[in-house]
Amino acid sequence: MGEYAEMMLEGVLCEQCGCLIDGEETGYPRLCEDCARESNPKKRIKKAKRND
């Protein structure tokens, strides 16, 4: 496995877009904030309603 793929599996890089999350190794794949928002539209709608 390549170094880039290992960094995604360790949670250093976003599993969807590959951007650096925060440099910490969590030991499991994670999403960055932008990808997490895009993958869960219900949270985005609830957040928008709270701001009104």
C-alpha positions, 0 to 999 in steps of 0.5 A, spaced: 500 500 500 502 506 498 504 512 503 498 516 501 493 510 502 496 509 509 495 516 511 487 516 509 486 509 513 490 512 519 485 518 519 491 524 517 487 525 510 480 526 508 478 519 506 473 522 500 477 528 498 484 527 500 486 533 504 490 534 510 485 534 516 489 536 522 495 532 522 493 527 528 493 519 527 486 517 529 487 510 527 481 510 522 478 513 516 475 520 517 472 526 513 474 533 513 469 538 515 467 540 508 466 533 506 462 531 512 457 537 511 456 535 503 455 527 505 449 529 511 444 534 508 440 534 514 445 537 518 446 543 514 438 544 513 438 544 521 444 548 522 441 553 517 434 553 521 437 555 527 441 561 524 434 564 522 
